[in-house]
Structures are given as C-alpha cells and as structure tokens.
Amino acid sequence: MDAADAPQARPEGPVRMCVICRRRFPKEELYRFTCPVHGALTLTADTTGKKPGRGFYLCRDAACRNKFERFKGWQKKCKGVGNVH
C-alpha cells in the first residue's frame, strides 16, 4: 500500500464547514458568527466560540470573507431565533 492508498488522517477535535465555500476545517481555524437576537439585523461575531445560539462558520480565505458580506442565507436559518424575520 503506497501513500495514495493510505486512509487520510482525521483532524483532532470538532470539524465545521464554511458557509461560503462548504469546505471542512477544524473548528479552531474558523470564524464563528451567531444569529441576531431582539430584532437586530446583522450577525454577531463570536470571538470566544462559546456564545449560545445558532452559529455560522467562515473560513479565513479572503474570497470567502468578501462573499460573506453579501451572504443572506443566515436570515432563513435564523428564522424563529429571537425576533428575526
């Protein structure tokens, strides 16, 4: 069995997916944003990774960060969380 046939090592710890590029990364390599509460209209950056509520993860790629500024998919996912419509 050569290196191409060997199973790939799985990363240690939790793995999350970037909402823009859909690639998977270890959780600590991603930025986390949480759903707004009480009628706010923007996502909240979660620098600790421990805020309660629905979260979205974004990789560190510059292209993904640029697209995330226009990302509106969170509005549907956050429906019913707080007072977001």
C-alpha positions as CSV (number, residue, x, y, z in Angstrom):
1,M,0.0,0.0,0.0
2,D,1.5,3.3,-1.0
3,A,0.7,6.8,0.3
4,A,-2.0,7.4,-2.2
5,D,-3.9,4.4,-1.0
6,A,-3.5,5.1,2.7
7,P,-6.6,6.5,4.6
8,Q,-6.3,10.2,5.3
9,A,-5.8,11.2,8.9
10,R,-8.8,12.8,10.5
11,P,-8.2,16.1,12.3
12,E,-8.3,16.1,16.1
13,G,-11.4,17.7,17.7
14,P,-14.6,19.1,16.1
15,V,-14.8,19.8,12.4
16,R,-17.1,22.5,11.0
17,M,-17.9,23.7,7.5
18,C,-17.5,27.2,6.0
19,V,-21.0,28.5,4.9
20,I,-19.5,30.1,1.8
21,C,-17.1,27.5,0.2
22,R,-18.5,24.5,2.0
23,R,-15.0,23.1,2.8
24,R,-14.5,21.5,6.2
25,F,-11.9,22.7,8.7
26,P,-11.1,22.1,12.4
27,K,-13.3,24.4,14.4
28,E,-10.5,26.5,15.8
29,E,-9.4,27.5,12.3
30,L,-12.8,29.2,11.6
31,Y,-14.5,32.4,12.5
32,R,-17.9,32.0,14.2
33,F,-21.0,34.2,13.9
34,T,-24.2,33.8,15.8
35,C,-27.8,34.7,14.9
36,P,-29.0,38.2,15.9
37,V,-31.4,38.5,18.9
38,H,-34.1,41.0,19.7
39,G,-34.6,42.3,16.2
40,A,-31.0,43.1,15.3
41,L,-30.4,42.8,11.6
42,T,-26.8,41.6,11.5
43,L,-24.9,38.6,12.6
44,T,-22.8,38.9,15.7
45,A,-19.1,37.8,15.7
46,D,-18.4,35.2,18.3
47,T,-14.7,35.6,19.2
48,T,-14.9,33.2,22.1
49,G,-16.8,30.4,20.2
50,K,-18.9,29.9,23.2
51,K,-21.9,32.2,22.7
52,P,-25.3,30.4,22.8
53,G,-27.5,30.1,19.8
54,R,-27.3,29.2,16.2
55,G,-23.8,29.7,14.7
56,F,-22.3,30.0,11.3
57,Y,-18.7,29.3,10.5
58,L,-16.5,31.2,8.0
59,C,-13.0,30.1,6.8
60,R,-10.1,32.6,6.7
61,D,-9.9,32.7,2.9
62,A,-10.2,36.3,1.7
63,A,-12.6,35.4,-1.1
64,C,-15.0,33.8,1.4
65,R,-14.8,36.8,3.7
66,N,-15.7,39.1,0.7
67,K,-18.7,36.9,-0.3
68,F,-19.8,36.6,3.4
69,E,-20.5,40.4,3.4
70,R,-23.3,39.7,0.9
71,F,-24.4,36.3,2.4
72,K,-28.1,36.4,3.3
73,G,-28.6,32.7,3.9
74,W,-28.5,33.3,7.7
75,Q,-31.8,35.1,7.6
76,K,-33.7,31.8,6.7
77,K,-31.6,29.7,9.1
78,C,-32.2,32.2,12.0
79,K,-35.9,32.4,11.5
80,G,-37.6,31.7,14.8
81,V,-34.4,32.6,16.8
82,G,-35.1,35.8,18.7
83,N,-37.3,38.1,16.6
84,V,-35.6,37.8,13.2
85,H,-38.0,37.6,10.2
